[in-house]
Every structure is written in structure tokens, then in C-alpha cells.
Amino acid sequence: MKQGLKNIITVRAASSAFVILALAVFKPFGLEGMQWQAYMHLLNLFVVGFFTCMVSDLILKYIVRMPISTTRGVGYIIRRNLWFQLINTPLIALSVCLYRHFILSERVEANHLSWGNYFESLLIIAFCSFAIGLYWRFKYRSKYLAAELEEMHELNEKLKEKAERPSPTEQDREQDNLPENRTANETITLNGTTNESVTLNIAHLLYIEAVGNYVKVCHLREDHVRADMLRATSKQMEDALQAYPMIVRCHRAFLVNLGQVEQIVAKSGTMQLAIKHSHESIPVSRSNMSGVKEAIKGITSE
């Protein structure tokens, strides 16, 4: 059994147990009038609640398309948990209401199926779900933020090693059979849709930003940061630079040269790239975060 599935089973079982504990304390639905039978019904409700939770997870995975993942960041985990509560709470309330109607109504007539009983069950389950959600959110937010900070530290160490490593000469590339598209010191000309163009050393490119119908090409020239405007799209620039694995898309509006990234900064589930030779910090969107991380690991392993 996968570790992720084990963890989700543990979490759902613990959450169901919390709800049953609350029901054992307050004894709603006529349970206060029962003796040892009340604990049997509570055990049955635990089983019903646990399997309903697992059904909610299946709905999230196959219908909402939000599978269990520990690699998509804290934001994804929080959003998934909110969706889980929105789906699971009404389902649990319905399951409890049906149990009251078919099982408990033999002892307490007021448990027959009705809108009033459903909303009563929904209110109780919603309160328990809110309390449980706060607990798991605090626990997992702290856990995954710590994991993200550790990962950022490792990636920063890789960038530091890459920066301290001398660039390979042409002779080194020939001896090591390095592919030509990994050359970081080539001169390239970027063309716009009109007559303007920018010629630069690919290693001196800092980043490219989409600005309306133009792109801003920030690069080093004689140790100074220069920004040239070209009438083009960032997609056109991305296609022109696809032979260089160190140039990656980090945001809908930004392409960045990872060789010019000084540091990765993580803040509350977000990620920014601090650029050398400037005070600029380039945002990394959630959809591009995993790609940027893989690209950093790729270029630093060469």
C-alpha cells in the first residue's frame, strides 16, 4: 500500500473518531436514553463515517480531478481539504440521517427521515468538520511549509554550486560530448515581429517579461543591466530559446535564465527568484513551480 494512501486512511479514521467522540459526549439523536446499545450505534456510525470519507476522496480524485498529492505545495493541499469538506460534510450528514431513519427510529420515533433531521445532522457534522479542518490545516500547513523550506534550501545550494563551477570551454564540451544545445556562452539574436532585434550572449540574459504586445529583454551589457523592448510574444521568445535548458518559463509573463538566479525565496507557499546584478525578484506561478524545480535540478546535475 502506498504511503500516501496509508496517510489518508489514518487521517480519515482519526477524523471519524473525533466526530464519534463528540457524539459520545453529547449523545444526540436519542442516544442518551440508551445504555450499552448507544456505544454499538456509535461504532456503526464510525464505520459509516469512515467509508463516506473514502467515497468523498474518490469523488475528489476522479470527478473533481484533485488527487492526493504532497508535491503540489501547501496551497493545493489547503484547496483540496476545503473541497473535501464541502463534499464530505453533506454526505456524512445524509449518511447519519439515513442511519437514524433505518436503525435508530425503532427506538426513537423522532429519528424518522425529514428535512429537519437532515439539517440537524448537517449542523452537528459541520461543526465537527470545522474543528477537525482547523486541526489538520494547522498540522499539515506547518509540516509542508517546513518541507518546502528544506527543499528551497537544497535548491539554493545547487544554484550556489552551479555558480561556483567554471563554465566548460569548447574543448571540454568536445571531450565530454556535451550537446551543442547546452552551450551557455553562445551569442544569439532575438528578433521581433518588426525590424528590431537584440543580440546578446545567452549567458548574460537575465529574464524576459511580457509587457502588452511587447517583451522586455533584460540582459547584461558591459556589466550593466539593459532592458530592450521587442514587439513579440513571450511564446515566440520561448520557442526561440528552447535549445537552452537554462531558460525556462516560470510565470505566464516571465521567462528566466536559471544561470542568473541568485537565490530562491519561498514565502507562504509562493516562490520567487532573486536575479543577479539587479534588485528584481521574478514570481513563479504554482503551475510552473514543479517545472522550475526540475529544471534547476537538471542543470545543476550536469
Secondary structure by P-SEA (a helix, b strand, c coil): ccaaaaaaaaaaaaaaaaaaaaaaaccccccccccaaaaaaaaaaaaaaaaaaaaaaaaaaccccccccccccaaaaaaaaaaaaaacaaaaaaaaaaaaacccccccccccccaaaaaaaaaaaaaaaaaaaaaaaaaaaaaaaaaaaaaaaaaaaaaaaaaacccccaaaaaaaccccccccbbbbbbbcccccccccccccccbbbbcccbbbbbbbcccbbbbbbccccaaaaaaaacccccccccccccccccccccbbbbcccbbbbbbccccbbbbbcccaaaaaaaaaaaaaac
